[in-house]
Amino acid sequence: IDTLLEALKKLPDHAHLRIVGDGSQRQNLEMHANMLQLGSRVTFVGFVPVPDVYEEFAQAEVFCGLSRREALGNVFLEAQAAGCAVVGTHIDGIPDIVIDGKTGTLIEPDNPDAAAEAIQSFFESQEMREQYGAAGKENALQYDWSNIAKRYAAVYEDALTL
């Protein structure tokens, strides 16, 4: 999130960041935002319970998850399912979920310039946001539990016919 705050500083003044969730670093991040003089351009929303958090995804034009470590990245699936264009980092399990250049843009971690550039490209093109959002929705469907259950059933059916 510190990288995202630094990226926001490089974006036009109309760009607004909503940070959803709480954690041990919230106070440090709020101080960092103040140091960067982001003022009302950033809102620390805090904890939002399920299913209310899905409304946050629905309202977002772009979802940014600039993780330094990430196993699978369920939050990226949730963002894609909501139709968000996604900016993530090219680490760990994120590239398994976010298809760079199709469902989102992947950048290297700790690179506010690349983050700002990726976010700005989505801001400049509604068509691109919509295209990536639609592809993300389609991608997220393969991780829906009903689809996963069907694939497991097919594996077991195949095993039984051997």
Backbone as ProteinMPNN parsed JSONL, in Angstrom:
{"seq_chain_A": "IDTLLEALKKLPDHAHLRIVGDGSQRQNLEMHANMLQLGSRVTFVGFVPVPDVYEEFAQAEVFCGLSRREALGNVFLEAQAAGCAVVGTHIDGIPDIVIDGKTGTLIEPDNPDAAAEAIQSFFESQEMREQYGAAGKENALQYDWSNIAKRYAAVYEDALTL", "coords_chain_A": {"N_chain_A": [[0.831, -1.195, 0.0], [2.061, 1.171, 0.601], [3.56, 1.655, -1.689], [1.495, 2.061, -3.495], [0.359, 4.408, -2.479], [2.458, 6.166, -3.025], [2.397, 6.009, -5.79], [-0.085, 7.172, -6.272], [0.448, 9.827, -5.723], [1.726, 10.583, -8.031], [-0.226, 10.632, -9.904], [-2.974, 12.318, -11.642], [-4.73, 14.989, -9.93], [-7.442, 14.394, -9.631], [-7.629, 11.712, -9.204], [-8.591, 9.218, -6.938], [-8.098, 7.297, -4.031], [-9.264, 4.48, -2.354], [-8.761, 2.738, 0.507], [-9.378, -0.323, 1.655], [-9.864, -2.186, 4.537], [-8.214, -3.233, 7.557], [-5.263, -3.219, 9.55], [-2.084, -3.983, 11.042], [-0.382, -2.058, 10.056], [-1.791, 0.197, 9.459], [-1.783, 2.772, 10.802], [0.84, 3.651, 10.266], [0.677, 3.813, 7.489], [-1.275, 5.777, 7.158], [0.138, 7.946, 8.203], [2.151, 8.036, 6.282], [0.666, 8.728, 4.006], [-0.126, 11.276, 4.803], [2.393, 12.508, 4.942], [3.01, 12.503, 2.247], [1.251, 14.356, 1.456], [-1.368, 13.816, 0.514], [-3.932, 14.247, 1.33], [-7.391, 14.67, 0.902], [-7.461, 12.922, -1.175], [-7.121, 10.305, -0.597], [-8.767, 7.716, 1.114], [-9.06, 6.021, 4.061], [-10.805, 3.363, 4.61], [-11.179, 1.254, 6.346], [-12.124, -1.769, 8.127], [-14.386, -3.738, 6.291], [-17.22, -5.633, 6.246], [-17.992, -8.842, 4.763], [-21.007, -9.21, 3.034], [-20.581, -6.599, 2.228], [-18.144, -5.637, 1.355], [-18.011, -6.326, -1.291], [-19.45, -4.375, -2.565], [-17.649, -2.298, -2.525], [-15.781, -3.217, -4.408], [-17.466, -3.175, -6.641], [-17.866, -0.452, -7.01], [-15.395, 0.461, -7.712], [-13.166, 1.642, -10.236], [-10.705, 0.756, -10.928], [-8.825, -1.852, -9.563], [-6.206, -2.174, -7.295], [-3.583, -4.142, -6.303], [-0.779, -4.207, -4.909], [1.113, -6.204, -4.01], [3.819, -7.569, -2.078], [4.246, -10.142, -1.382], [2.255, -12.932, -2.059], [0.097, -15.571, -1.9], [-2.19, -17.2, -3.333], [-4.085, -15.222, -4.007], [-6.87, -14.437, -3.631], [-8.281, -12.05, -3.427], [-7.825, -10.808, -5.822], [-9.296, -12.392, -7.551], [-11.848, -11.808, -6.571], [-12.007, -9.09, -7.209], [-11.846, -9.244, -10.014], [-14.159, -10.725, -10.525], [-16.025, -8.819, -9.913], [-15.755, -7.172, -12.034], [-13.657, -5.377, -12.204], [-10.911, -3.584, -13.584], [-7.578, -4.62, -13.223], [-4.609, -3.978, -11.398], [-1.678, -5.446, -10.545], [1.063, -7.082, -8.841], [3.869, -8.764, -10.238], [4.37, -11.374, -8.898], [4.751, -14.379, -6.94], [1.695, -16.084, -6.534], [0.042, -14.398, -7.991], [0.262, -14.016, -10.876], [-0.97, -16.373, -11.633], [-3.615, -15.854, -11.407], [-4.162, -13.273, -12.448], [-4.08, -12.355, -15.706], [-1.64, -11.016, -17.469], [-1.984, -8.202, -19.481], [-4.435, -8.963, -20.398], [-6.498, -9.6, -18.413], [-5.629, -7.886, -16.595], [-2.968, -5.703, -15.475], [0.343, -6.428, -14.826], [2.994, -5.557, -12.703], [6.368, -4.959, -11.57], [7.203, -5.421, -8.09], [7.296, -2.729, -5.627], [7.509, -0.425, -7.242], [6.604, 2.546, -7.805], [6.431, 4.266, -10.039], [5.874, 2.584, -12.249], [3.459, 1.562, -11.349], [1.85, 3.88, -11.243], [1.848, 4.513, -13.965], [0.521, 2.258, -15.05], [-1.996, 2.451, -13.797], [-2.796, 4.962, -14.732], [-3.044, 4.419, -17.47], [-5.344, 2.874, -17.485], [-7.154, 4.783, -16.539], [-7.195, 6.539, -18.665], [-8.486, 5.205, -20.68], [-11.585, 4.18, -21.093], [-12.615, 2.144, -22.61], [-10.556, 0.245, -22.503], [-10.573, -0.335, -19.735], [-13.125, -1.498, -19.545], [-12.852, -3.67, -21.279], [-10.778, -5.199, -20.05], [-12.051, -5.599, -17.622], [-14.295, -7.163, -18.366], [-12.987, -9.43, -19.388], [-11.745, -10.234, -17.059], [-13.951, -10.91, -15.457], [-14.858, -13.165, -16.844], [-12.602, -14.797, -16.546], [-12.598, -15.157, -13.758], [-14.766, -16.819, -13.409], [-13.92, -19.455, -13.845], [-12.935, -20.145, -11.416], [-15.06, -20.343, -9.781], [-16.934, -22.046, -7.307], [-18.905, -23.881, -8.135], [-18.11, -24.551, -10.719], [-15.586, -25.605, -10.196], [-16.324, -27.823, -8.682], [-17.622, -29.333, -10.651], [-15.444, -29.961, -12.275], [-13.915, -31.523, -10.527], [-15.731, -33.645, -10.195], [-15.724, -34.686, -12.795], [-13.094, -35.637, -12.937], [-13.165, -37.695, -11.02], [-15.144, -39.308, -12.146], [-13.863, -40.111, -14.482], [-11.776, -41.574, -13.326], [-13.186, -43.669, -12.197], [-14.061, -45.039, -14.419], [-11.849, -46.258, -15.377]], "CA_chain_A": [[0.0, 0.0, 0.0], [2.95, 2.329, 0.572], [3.881, 1.883, -3.099], [0.286, 2.6, -4.115], [0.268, 5.806, -2.052], [3.46, 6.915, -3.793], [1.89, 6.072, -7.168], [-1.183, 8.143, -6.29], [1.061, 11.163, -5.751], [2.152, 10.833, -9.412], [-1.42, 10.654, -10.751], [-3.698, 13.594, -11.61], [-5.386, 15.294, -8.66], [-8.798, 13.831, -9.539], [-7.545, 10.293, -8.825], [-8.907, 9.004, -5.525], [-7.781, 5.948, -3.57], [-9.97, 3.971, -1.171], [-8.051, 1.595, 1.067], [-10.327, -1.098, 2.441], [-9.243, -3.156, 5.421], [-7.423, -2.763, 8.691], [-4.105, -4.048, 9.83], [-1.1, -3.408, 11.961], [0.348, -0.966, 9.409], [-2.693, 1.291, 9.071], [-1.332, 4.062, 11.32], [2.027, 4.033, 9.499], [0.246, 4.181, 6.137], [-1.938, 7.073, 7.263], [1.209, 8.942, 8.356], [2.824, 8.121, 4.977], [-0.232, 9.511, 3.147], [-0.012, 12.674, 5.252], [3.714, 12.991, 4.535], [2.926, 12.733, 0.805], [0.256, 15.425, 1.293], [-2.435, 13.318, -0.344], [-5.17, 14.855, 1.819], [-8.671, 14.012, 0.643], [-7.336, 12.012, -2.322], [-7.077, 8.932, -0.09], [-9.675, 7.423, 2.209], [-8.835, 4.759, 4.756], [-12.161, 2.933, 4.909], [-11.162, 0.328, 7.473], [-12.727, -3.087, 7.916], [-15.701, -3.798, 5.668], [-17.605, -7.045, 6.289], [-18.632, -9.506, 3.62], [-20.832, -8.973, 1.606], [-20.46, -5.169, 1.921], [-16.882, -5.372, 0.655], [-18.235, -6.482, -2.727], [-19.901, -3.07, -3.052], [-16.425, -1.532, -2.771], [-15.274, -3.657, -5.716], [-18.399, -2.737, -7.682], [-17.718, 0.986, -7.2], [-14.031, 0.784, -8.156], [-12.845, 1.573, -11.657], [-9.479, -0.026, -11.016], [-8.391, -2.462, -8.303], [-4.748, -2.276, -7.232], [-3.021, -4.981, -5.257], [0.658, -4.154, -5.179], [1.679, -7.078, -2.982], [5.212, -8.039, -2.116], [4.092, -11.59, -1.244], [0.836, -13.292, -2.224], [-0.01, -16.99, -2.257], [-3.091, -17.374, -4.471], [-4.631, -13.925, -4.393], [-8.33, -14.453, -3.747], [-8.781, -10.69, -3.597], [-7.777, -10.515, -7.258], [-10.475, -13.063, -8.114], [-13.027, -11.036, -6.183], [-12.0, -7.865, -8.012], [-12.183, -9.607, -11.389], [-15.574, -11.12, -10.557], [-16.807, -7.581, -9.866], [-15.553, -6.446, -13.288], [-12.618, -4.352, -12.083], [-9.597, -3.686, -14.21], [-6.691, -4.959, -12.109], [-3.166, -3.76, -11.42], [-1.065, -6.271, -9.509], [2.5, -7.287, -8.967], [4.265, -10.009, -10.906], [5.039, -12.195, -7.882], [4.072, -15.526, -6.332], [0.525, -16.653, -7.197], [-0.779, -13.412, -8.694], [0.153, -14.296, -12.312], [-1.883, -17.498, -11.849], [-4.972, -15.304, -11.395], [-4.226, -12.095, -13.316], [-3.415, -12.593, -16.985], [-1.071, -9.727, -17.854], [-2.362, -7.751, -20.814], [-5.784, -9.428, -20.745], [-7.419, -9.346, -17.297], [-5.004, -6.889, -15.747], [-1.587, -5.329, -15.756], [1.263, -6.843, -13.772], [4.225, -4.767, -12.625], [7.301, -5.433, -10.551], [6.912, -4.804, -6.793], [8.053, -1.555, -5.165], [7.771, 0.453, -8.382], [5.491, 3.484, -7.909], [6.326, 4.818, -11.389], [5.161, 1.595, -13.075], [2.078, 1.498, -10.845], [1.159, 5.079, -11.717], [1.673, 4.383, -15.42], [-0.52, 1.253, -15.3], [-3.275, 3.021, -13.366], [-3.117, 6.048, -15.661], [-3.496, 3.85, -18.747], [-6.748, 2.495, -17.305], [-7.942, 6.016, -16.429], [-7.27, 7.196, -19.973], [-9.261, 4.445, -21.656], [-12.748, 3.46, -20.577], [-12.708, 0.918, -23.401], [-9.587, -0.695, -21.943], [-11.11, -0.77, -18.434], [-14.258, -2.389, -19.784], [-12.328, -4.884, -21.911], [-10.094, -5.968, -19.018], [-13.061, -5.983, -16.639], [-15.072, -8.273, -18.916], [-12.105, -10.605, -19.438], [-11.552, -10.651, -15.676], [-15.174, -11.612, -15.025], [-14.829, -14.479, -17.48], [-11.523, -15.545, -15.908], [-12.994, -15.501, -12.391], [-15.754, -17.905, -13.448], [-13.294, -20.769, -13.763], [-12.64, -20.401, -10.009], [-16.331, -20.472, -9.068], [-16.989, -23.374, -6.698], [-19.739, -24.808, -8.918], [-17.271, -25.022, -11.826], [-14.545, -26.455, -9.618], [-16.975, -29.088, -8.316], [-17.839, -30.085, -11.894], [-14.154, -30.5, -12.724], [-13.586, -32.634, -9.63], [-16.623, -34.756, -10.535], [-15.239, -35.277, -14.044], [-11.876, -36.388, -12.619], [-13.565, -38.918, -10.33], [-15.858, -40.157, -13.11], [-12.826, -40.697, -15.338], [-11.045, -42.549, -12.523], [-14.069, -44.822, -11.987], [-14.208, -45.779, -15.664], [-10.592, -46.945, -15.709]], "C_chain_A": [[0.872, 1.253, 0.0], [3.33, 2.677, -0.87], [2.692, 2.513, -3.818], [0.088, 4.067, -3.723], [1.254, 6.672, -2.836], [3.044, 7.042, -5.256], [0.782, 7.12, -7.282], [-0.649, 9.569, -6.383], [1.439, 11.564, -7.183], [0.969, 10.951, -10.382], [-2.111, 12.013, -10.676], [-4.487, 13.746, -10.308], [-6.785, 14.693, -8.527], [-8.794, 12.35, -9.157], [-7.746, 10.166, -7.319], [-8.68, 7.532, -5.184], [-8.594, 5.637, -2.324], [-9.236, 2.72, -0.716], [-9.002, 0.898, 2.025], [-9.558, -2.126, 3.255], [-8.46, -2.479, 6.521], [-6.258, -3.701, 8.885], [-3.132, -3.299, 10.708], [-0.366, -2.213, 11.377], [-0.524, 0.25, 9.094], [-2.178, 2.65, 9.538], [-0.098, 4.552, 10.554], [1.644, 4.494, 8.094], [-0.483, 5.524, 6.129], [-0.902, 8.19, 7.408], [1.947, 9.14, 7.03], [1.986, 8.961, 4.008], [-0.178, 10.987, 3.52], [1.311, 13.284, 4.823], [3.724, 13.321, 3.035], [1.927, 13.833, 0.45], [-0.861, 15.027, 0.331], [-3.809, 13.828, 0.095], [-6.404, 14.026, 1.52], [-8.623, 13.063, -0.554], [-7.3, 10.55, -1.886], [-8.021, 8.816, 1.103], [-9.318, 6.058, 2.777], [-10.199, 4.313, 5.283], [-12.196, 2.064, 6.163], [-11.818, -0.988, 7.1], [-14.116, -2.944, 7.316], [-16.099, -5.269, 5.621], [-18.127, -7.546, 4.94], [-20.122, -9.5, 3.92], [-20.647, -7.5, 1.237], [-19.193, -4.841, 1.146], [-17.057, -5.501, -0.863], [-18.761, -5.196, -3.351], [-18.7, -2.17, -3.342], [-15.824, -1.91, -4.126], [-16.15, -3.107, -6.839], [-18.247, -1.25, -7.994], [-16.362, 1.37, -7.789], [-13.916, 0.719, -9.674], [-11.633, 0.68, -11.883], [-9.182, -0.58, -9.623], [-6.874, -2.608, -8.355], [-4.352, -3.131, -6.036], [-1.525, -5.1, -5.505], [1.418, -4.926, -4.11], [3.159, -7.339, -3.191], [5.262, -9.551, -1.98], [2.607, -11.886, -1.355], [0.761, -14.737, -2.676], [-0.886, -17.142, -3.502], [-3.68, -16.042, -4.919], [-6.126, -13.942, -4.617], [-8.902, -13.063, -3.991], [-8.761, -10.283, -5.072], [-8.95, -11.182, -7.98], [-11.74, -12.287, -7.805], [-13.123, -9.751, -7.0], [-12.383, -8.158, -9.46], [-13.657, -9.973, -11.494], [-16.49, -9.899, -10.542], [-16.622, -6.739, -11.126], [-14.528, -5.335, -13.222], [-11.459, -4.633, -13.025], [-8.612, -3.813, -13.057], [-5.251, -4.561, -12.412], [-2.605, -4.55, -10.254], [0.425, -6.39, -9.744], [2.79, -8.678, -9.514], [5.071, -10.863, -9.931], [4.13, -13.346, -7.461], [2.872, -15.985, -7.156], [-0.309, -15.676, -7.996], [-0.849, -13.682, -10.199], [-0.697, -15.536, -12.635], [-3.323, -17.014, -11.981], [-5.126, -14.167, -12.404], [-3.413, -12.373, -14.568], [-2.956, -11.24, -17.522], [-1.437, -9.393, -19.295], [-3.737, -8.217, -21.248], [-6.788, -9.139, -19.632], [-6.853, -8.299, -16.344], [-3.608, -6.567, -16.226], [-0.738, -5.719, -14.565], [2.545, -6.024, -13.862], [5.148, -5.404, -11.594], [6.975, -4.739, -9.224], [7.787, -3.568, -6.53], [8.407, -0.584, -6.281], [6.596, 1.425, -8.556], [5.323, 4.097, -9.299], [5.551, 3.871, -12.303], [3.706, 1.493, -12.644], [1.278, 2.691, -11.355], [0.887, 5.003, -13.217], [0.549, 3.396, -15.753], [-1.901, 1.799, -14.941], [-3.717, 4.107, -14.344], [-3.619, 5.505, -16.995], [-4.951, 3.391, -18.651], [-7.638, 3.731, -17.203], [-8.164, 6.653, -17.792], [-8.168, 6.471, -20.952], [-10.379, 3.649, -20.984], [-12.899, 2.13, -21.316], [-11.766, -0.158, -22.843], [-10.068, -1.229, -20.592], [-12.226, -1.785, -18.625], [-13.798, -3.722, -20.365], [-11.646, -5.779, -20.871], [-11.085, -6.449, -17.956], [-13.879, -7.172, -17.106], [-14.24, -9.553, -18.974], [-11.845, -11.14, -18.024], [-12.751, -11.403, -15.134], [-15.192, -13.034, -15.575], [-13.767, -15.365, -16.82], [-11.927, -16.019, -14.517], [-13.982, -16.66, -12.363], [-15.124, -19.285, -13.322], [-12.94, -21.144, -12.328], [-13.898, -20.467, -9.156], [-16.462, -21.901, -8.549], [-17.847, -24.356, -7.495], [-18.942, -25.363, -10.098], [-16.161, -25.936, -11.333], [-15.12, -27.816, -9.26], [-17.218, -29.952, -9.554], [-16.535, -30.702, -12.39], [-13.703, -31.661, -11.841], [-14.439, -33.858, -9.96], [-16.149, -35.455, -11.799], [-13.984, -36.106, -13.798], [-12.243, -37.719, -11.979], [-14.326, -39.861, -11.264], [-14.865, -40.854, -14.031], [-12.075, -41.795, -14.59], [-11.875, -43.82, -12.328], [-14.214, -45.664, -13.253], [-12.943, -46.504, -16.082], [-10.679, -48.32, -15.254]], "O_chain_A": [[0.472, 2.285, -0.539], [3.41, 3.852, -1.229], [2.867, 3.399, -4.655], [-0.312, 4.879, -4.558], [0.918, 7.778, -3.259], [3.307, 8.063, -5.891], [0.716, 7.862, -8.262], [-1.24, 10.416, -7.053], [1.467, 12.751, -7.508], [1.146, 11.326, -11.541], [-1.862, 12.78, -9.747], [-4.861, 12.76, -9.673], [-7.263, 14.503, -7.408], [-9.841, 11.795, -8.823], [-7.154, 10.905, -6.532], [-9.03, 6.641, -5.958], [-8.617, 6.412, -1.367], [-9.108, 1.757, -1.472], [-9.382, 1.444, 3.061], [-8.71, -2.846, 2.729], [-8.094, -1.308, 6.425], [-6.279, -4.844, 8.429], [-3.339, -2.139, 11.063], [0.217, -1.427, 12.124], [-0.04, 1.227, 8.522], [-2.139, 3.592, 8.747], [-0.002, 5.736, 10.23], [2.217, 5.45, 7.571], [-0.325, 6.314, 5.199], [-1.045, 9.255, 6.807], [2.325, 10.26, 6.686], [2.519, 9.799, 3.281], [-0.185, 11.851, 2.643], [1.359, 14.435, 4.39], [4.358, 14.285, 2.605], [1.779, 14.193, -0.718], [-1.248, 15.798, -0.548], [-4.748, 13.834, -0.702], [-6.465, 12.839, 1.839], [-9.638, 12.464, -0.908], [-7.435, 9.653, -2.718], [-8.068, 9.684, 1.974], [-9.282, 5.063, 2.053], [-10.683, 4.833, 6.289], [-13.142, 2.137, 6.948], [-12.038, -1.286, 5.926], [-14.922, -2.132, 7.771], [-15.392, -6.076, 5.017], [-18.623, -6.784, 4.111], [-20.469, -9.789, 5.065], [-20.564, -7.175, 0.052], [-19.162, -3.884, 0.372], [-16.335, -4.862, -1.629], [-18.543, -4.949, -4.537], [-18.723, -1.377, -4.284], [-15.411, -1.042, -4.895], [-15.646, -2.634, -7.857], [-18.476, -0.834, -9.129], [-16.197, 2.475, -8.305], [-14.499, -0.156, -10.314], [-11.541, -0.044, -12.873], [-9.277, 0.139, -8.628], [-6.323, -3.105, -9.338], [-4.748, -2.861, -4.901], [-1.07, -5.988, -6.226], [2.256, -4.371, -3.4], [3.671, -7.33, -4.311], [6.226, -10.178, -2.42], [1.787, -11.158, -0.796], [1.304, -15.09, -3.723], [-0.364, -17.206, -4.615], [-3.756, -15.78, -6.119], [-6.606, -13.514, -5.667], [-9.904, -12.92, -4.692], [-9.599, -9.495, -5.509], [-9.525, -10.609, -8.905], [-12.604, -12.123, -8.666], [-14.21, -9.371, -7.435], [-13.153, -7.412, -10.065], [-14.329, -9.578, -12.446], [-17.593, -9.935, -11.087], [-17.265, -5.699, -11.271], [-14.516, -4.447, -14.074], [-11.078, -5.785, -13.234], [-8.794, -3.176, -12.019], [-4.743, -4.771, -13.513], [-3.006, -4.349, -9.107], [0.968, -5.866, -10.717], [2.047, -9.631, -9.277], [6.276, -11.057, -10.098], [2.909, -13.288, -7.61], [3.01, -16.25, -8.351], [-1.284, -16.083, -8.628], [-1.937, -13.586, -10.766], [-1.098, -15.728, -13.783], [-4.153, -17.684, -12.595], [-6.117, -14.113, -13.132], [-2.205, -12.599, -14.5], [-3.765, -10.426, -17.968], [-1.229, -10.194, -20.206], [-4.171, -7.901, -22.356], [-7.815, -8.506, -19.874], [-7.523, -7.88, -15.401], [-3.134, -7.083, -17.238], [-1.059, -5.38, -13.425], [3.103, -5.825, -14.941], [4.739, -6.287, -10.84], [6.521, -3.595, -9.225], [8.853, -3.394, -7.122], [9.483, 0.014, -6.269], [5.695, 1.17, -9.356], [4.205, 4.415, -9.701], [4.672, 4.305, -13.047], [2.818, 1.352, -13.484], [0.159, 2.531, -11.841], [-0.188, 5.388, -13.677], [-0.275, 3.661, -16.628], [-2.859, 1.627, -15.695], [-4.883, 4.159, -14.735], [-4.531, 6.08, -17.588], [-5.705, 3.503, -19.617], [-8.755, 3.732, -17.72], [-9.215, 7.244, -18.039], [-8.579, 7.053, -21.956], [-10.149, 2.595, -20.392], [-13.265, 1.117, -20.72], [-12.141, -1.325, -22.729], [-9.984, -2.429, -20.33], [-12.265, -2.81, -17.944], [-14.301, -4.778, -19.982], [-11.909, -6.981, -20.818], [-10.972, -7.567, -17.453], [-14.133, -8.093, -16.329], [-14.733, -10.633, -18.648], [-11.74, -12.349, -17.821], [-12.602, -12.408, -14.439], [-15.503, -13.985, -14.859], [-14.009, -16.545, -16.567], [-11.634, -17.153, -14.137], [-14.026, -17.407, -11.385], [-15.731, -20.191, -12.752], [-12.674, -22.311, -12.039], [-13.813, -20.63, -7.939], [-16.142, -22.856, -9.257], [-17.543, -25.548, -7.526], [-19.091, -26.536, -10.439], [-15.835, -26.93, -11.982], [-14.488, -28.845, -9.501], [-17.039, -31.169, -9.506], [-16.525, -31.836, -12.87], [-13.177, -32.659, -12.335], [-13.931, -34.979, -10.0], [-16.169, -36.684, -11.872], [-13.827, -37.173, -14.391], [-11.696, -38.758, -12.349], [-14.167, -41.079, -11.179], [-15.007, -42.041, -14.326], [-11.772, -42.839, -15.167], [-11.326, -44.922, -12.296], [-14.463, -46.867, -13.173], [-12.959, -47.283, -17.035], [-9.733, -49.089, -15.427]]}, "name": "protein", "num_of_chains": 1, "seq": "IDTLLEALKKLPDHAHLRIVGDGSQRQNLEMHANMLQLGSRVTFVGFVPVPDVYEEFAQAEVFCGLSRREALGNVFLEAQAAGCAVVGTHIDGIPDIVIDGKTGTLIEPDNPDAAAEAIQSFFESQEMREQYGAAGKENALQYDWSNIAKRYAAVYEDALTL"}
